[in-house]
Amino acid sequence: MTLTQLEYILAVVDTGSFSQAARQCHVTQPTLSMQIQKLEDELGVVIFDRTKQPIKPTSIGEEILQQARLVVKGSQHLKEIVDDAKGSLKGELRIGIIPTLAPYLLPLFLKKMKDVYKNLHLTFEELQTETMVEKIRSHNLDLGIVVTPIDDLNIASHVLFYEPFMAYFAKGHPLLNKKSIDEKDLSVDDVLLLNEGHCFREQSLSLCRNKKQIVSADKTFTFESGSLETLKKLVDQGENFTLLPWLATFDVQDKKRLRAFSDPIPTREVSLIHGPHFQRKALLKALVENIKKNLPEGLSSSRNKNQMKVDNPLGHIK
């Protein structure tokens, strides 16, 4: 049994095809097929059901592939630990990021980090929190940028910054008469929300739920979106209000329709998370430092006394 054979079977399950796996591994299909057959003969089992398209693993194959992924990742981690100790920040880093952060945070630091660490390949994937944590647990992601806390003893977190909530109102909304707003001003019947699965939706609901309604909501219109940008455009068209994280307000054209919260200001904690398998401490430190260094003035890695942390209701993940 060799690492190469394990890499081949992982390529097959990831691509669903022997021919595509061969191209991915830069070998001929007969070479790849022969090595996989040798591995099956050595183990005395059939790893793949070759009668199905795309190729599917057998039940025992599923267990073998799961362990093979751990072994291959472990061998990669050994090389990464050596590179890390030498101060050589190179290789590939797979990072998940939640949708309410990705379009606003990545442009702040990504290009600058790429310019400094030219031998480091960063792959970002926009994911909701639960999916991201599962991928970190299964070693399919190295790191994640999420709202914390995450209620999992195997998930470590490093606070990046605390981000205040803002309210964005349609023209003529009665709450625009106030210089700042309170939680008690907001109605769950009046707010436009993200779809289920977004932590920002649950946090918004926790601020608006059961609050006294200030205006009569339009009961003929209900809409939930996967995008904060869509919610902003609906508010621009005269639809009630929505809550936004602070970074998402930078490109709002009519700043006069934004309102800050009065003290204590609802704030979310944004952190970098990883599982126990991630050992690249120098790389982790470099990423945290680069993100913090490129944050706009107004965001801090420590929570101010006038800020109230709104916990992540989706952090209690099974």
C-alpha positions in Angstrom: 0.0 0.0 0.0 1.4 3.4 -1.0 0.4 7.0 -0.6 0.2 7.2 -4.4 -2.5 4.5 -4.4 -4.5 6.3 -1.7 -4.2 9.6 -3.7 -5.6 7.7 -6.8 -8.6 6.3 -5.0 -9.4 9.7 -3.5 -9.1 11.3 -7.0 -11.6 8.7 -8.3 -14.2 9.4 -5.6 -13.8 13.2 -5.9 -14.2 13.2 -9.7 -16.5 10.2 -10.1 -14.5 8.9 -13.0 -11.3 6.9 -13.6 -10.5 8.9 -16.7 -10.9 12.3 -15.0 -9.0 11.0 -11.9 -6.1 10.0 -14.2 -6.0 13.5 -15.8 -6.1 15.0 -12.3 -3.2 12.9 -11.2 -1.3 13.4 -14.4 -1.0 9.7 -15.2 -2.5 7.4 -17.9 -5.8 5.7 -17.1 -4.3 2.2 -17.3 -1.6 3.2 -14.8 -4.2 4.5 -12.4 -6.5 1.6 -12.8 -3.7 -0.9 -12.3 -2.6 0.7 -9.1 -6.1 0.8 -7.7 -6.5 -2.9 -8.6 -3.3 -3.7 -6.8 -4.6 -2.0 -3.7 -7.9 -3.8 -3.9 -6.1 -7.1 -4.3 -3.8 -6.4 -1.3 -6.8 -5.5 0.9 -9.0 -8.3 -0.5 -12.0 -6.0 -1.1 -13.6 -4.1 -3.9 -13.4 -0.3 -3.2 -15.5 0.9 -6.2 -18.7 -0.2 -7.9 -17.6 0.1 -11.5 -21.0 -0.6 -12.9 -22.3 2.9 -11.8 -21.8 6.2 -13.4 -20.4 8.3 -11.9 -18.3 5.7 -10.1 -19.5 5.1 -6.5 -17.6 3.4 -3.6 -18.8 0.2 -2.1 -19.9 0.2 1.6 -16.4 -1.0 2.7 -14.9 1.4 0.1 -16.6 4.3 1.9 -14.7 3.4 5.1 -11.4 2.9 3.3 -11.7 6.2 1.6 -12.5 8.0 4.8 -9.3 6.6 6.4 -7.3 7.2 3.2 -8.2 10.9 3.3 -6.9 11.1 6.8 -3.6 9.4 5.9 -3.1 11.6 2.8 -3.9 14.8 4.7 -1.6 13.6 7.5 1.3 13.2 5.1 0.6 16.7 3.7 0.5 18.1 7.2 4.0 16.7 7.9 5.4 18.7 5.0 3.5 21.8 6.0 4.8 21.6 9.6 8.4 21.5 8.2 7.7 24.5 5.9 6.1 26.3 8.8 9.1 25.7 11.1 11.4 27.0 8.3 9.3 30.2 8.0 8.4 29.2 4.5 4.7 30.1 4.0 3.8 28.2 0.9 1.4 25.5 -0.3 -2.4 25.5 -0.4 -4.8 26.8 2.2 -8.6 26.2 1.9 -10.7 28.7 3.8 -14.5 28.9 4.3 -16.2 32.2 4.8 -19.8 33.0 5.5 -21.8 34.9 2.8 -22.4 38.0 5.0 -18.7 38.5 5.3 -17.2 37.3 2.0 -18.0 40.3 -0.3 -17.0 42.9 2.3 -14.0 41.4 4.1 -12.1 39.6 1.4 -11.4 42.7 -0.7 -9.8 44.4 2.3 -6.9 41.9 2.7 -6.8 39.3 0.0 -4.8 41.1 -2.7 -2.3 42.5 -0.2 -1.7 39.0 1.3 -1.3 37.5 -2.2 1.3 40.1 -3.0 3.3 39.3 0.1 3.0 35.5 0.1 3.5 34.6 -3.6 4.0 30.9 -3.0 0.8 30.5 -1.0 -2.3 29.5 -2.8 -5.5 30.5 -1.0 -8.8 28.9 -1.9 -11.9 30.5 -0.4 -15.4 28.9 -0.4 -18.5 30.8 0.6 -20.5 28.6 3.0 -23.0 28.8 5.8 -21.7 28.1 9.3 -23.0 24.5 9.8 -21.7 23.3 6.4 -18.3 25.0 7.1 -17.9 23.4 10.5 -18.7 20.0 9.1 -16.1 20.4 6.3 -13.5 21.4 8.9 -14.3 18.3 10.9 -14.0 16.1 7.9 -10.7 17.8 6.9 -12.1 19.2 3.6 -11.4 22.8 4.9 -8.4 24.1 6.8 -9.9 27.2 8.3 -13.2 29.2 8.5 -14.2 32.8 9.0 -17.4 32.8 10.9 -19.4 34.4 13.6 -18.6 32.9 17.0 -18.9 31.4 19.5 -19.1 27.8 18.0 -20.1 25.3 20.7 -17.7 22.6 19.8 -14.7 21.7 22.0 -12.7 20.5 18.9 -13.1 23.8 17.1 -10.6 26.5 18.1 -11.3 30.2 17.4 -9.2 33.3 17.2 -11.2 36.6 17.4 -10.6 38.9 14.4 -12.9 41.8 15.2 -16.3 42.9 16.6 -18.7 44.2 14.0 -21.7 46.4 15.0 -25.2 46.0 13.6 -26.7 48.9 11.6 -30.3 49.5 10.5 -31.1 50.5 6.9 -34.6 52.1 6.3 -36.7 52.8 3.3 -37.4 56.5 2.5 -40.0 58.0 4.7 -39.8 55.3 7.4 -40.9 56.8 10.8 -37.7 55.6 12.6 -35.6 57.9 10.4 -36.9 60.7 12.7 -34.6 59.2 15.4 -30.8 59.9 15.5 -30.2 56.4 16.8 -32.5 53.4 17.4 -33.1 50.9 20.2 -34.0 47.2 20.0 -37.5 48.1 21.4 -38.1 50.2 18.2 -37.9 47.2 15.8 -40.6 44.9 14.7 -40.1 41.4 13.4 -43.1 42.1 11.0 -41.3 45.0 9.5 -37.8 43.6 8.8 -36.5 42.0 5.6 -34.4 38.9 6.5 -31.9 36.5 5.0 -32.9 32.8 4.4 -32.8 30.2 7.1 -29.3 28.9 7.8 -27.7 32.3 7.9 -26.5 33.2 11.4 -27.1 36.9 10.7 -30.8 36.1 10.1 -31.1 34.5 13.6 -29.2 37.4 15.2 -31.5 39.9 13.5 -34.6 38.0 14.7 -33.2 38.0 18.2 -33.1 41.8 18.1 -36.5 42.3 16.5 -38.6 39.4 17.8 -41.7 40.3 19.9 -40.8 44.0 19.7 -43.6 46.7 19.5 -44.5 47.4 15.9 -43.9 51.1 15.0 -45.5 51.1 11.5 -48.0 48.9 9.8 -46.2 46.3 7.8 -47.2 45.4 4.3 -48.8 42.0 4.8 -49.1 41.4 1.0 -45.3 41.2 0.7 -42.9 38.6 2.3 -39.4 38.0 1.0 -36.3 36.2 2.3 -33.0 36.3 0.4 -29.6 34.7 0.5 -28.0 38.0 -0.2 -27.6 41.2 1.8 -27.3 43.1 -1.5 -30.8 42.0 -2.5 -32.2 43.1 0.8 -30.6 46.5 0.4 -32.1 47.0 -3.1 -35.5 46.1 -1.8 -35.2 48.7 1.0 -34.2 51.2 -1.7 -37.5 50.4 -3.5 -39.4 51.3 -0.3 -39.7 48.0 1.5 -39.6 48.6 5.3 -36.0 48.1 6.7 -33.3 45.5 7.1 -30.4 45.1 9.5 -26.8 45.1 8.1 -23.4 44.3 9.5 -21.2 47.4 9.6 -18.9 46.4 6.7 -22.0 45.9 4.4 -22.9 49.6 4.8 -19.8 51.0 3.1 -21.3 51.0 -0.4 -24.7 52.3 0.6 -25.4 55.4 -1.5 -27.9 57.1 0.8 -26.1 57.1 4.1 -28.9 59.3 5.6 -31.1 56.2 5.7 -28.7 54.3 7.9 -29.1 54.4 11.7 -26.7 53.2 14.4 -28.0 51.6 17.6 -27.8 53.4 20.8 -25.8 51.9 23.7 -25.3 49.0 24.2 -24.7 48.5 20.5 -25.5 45.0 19.2 -22.3 43.6 17.8 -21.2 40.3 16.3 -17.9 38.5 17.1 -16.1 37.5 13.9 -13.4 34.8 14.3 -11.0 32.5 12.4 -11.7 28.9 13.3 -9.9 25.6 12.8 -10.0 22.0 13.9 -7.4 20.1 16.0 -5.6 18.8 12.8 -4.5 22.3 11.7 -0.9 22.8 12.9 0.5 25.6 10.7 0.9 28.1 13.5 3.1 30.6 11.5 0.6 30.6 8.7 -2.3 31.1 11.1 -0.5 34.0 12.7 0.2 35.6 9.4 -3.4 35.3 8.2 -4.8 36.8 11.5 -2.3 39.6 11.4 -3.0 40.5 7.8 -6.7 40.6 8.3 -6.5 42.8 11.4 -3.9 45.1 9.8 -6.2 45.8 6.8 -9.4 46.4 8.8 -11.0 49.9 8.4 -10.9 52.2 11.4 -13.9 51.5 13.6 -13.4 47.7 13.9 -11.5 46.3 16.8 -10.3 42.9 18.0 -11.5 43.8 21.5 -15.1 44.5 22.4 -15.8 48.0 23.7 -17.7 48.6 26.9 -20.6 50.1 24.9 -21.0 47.0 22.7 -23.3 44.1 23.4 -22.3 40.8 21.8 -25.1 39.1 20.1 -24.3 35.4 20.2 -24.5 33.1 17.2 -27.7 31.0 17.6 -26.3 28.6 15.0 -23.1 28.1 17.0 -24.7 25.2 18.9 -24.1 22.7 16.1 -24.5 19.0 16.6 
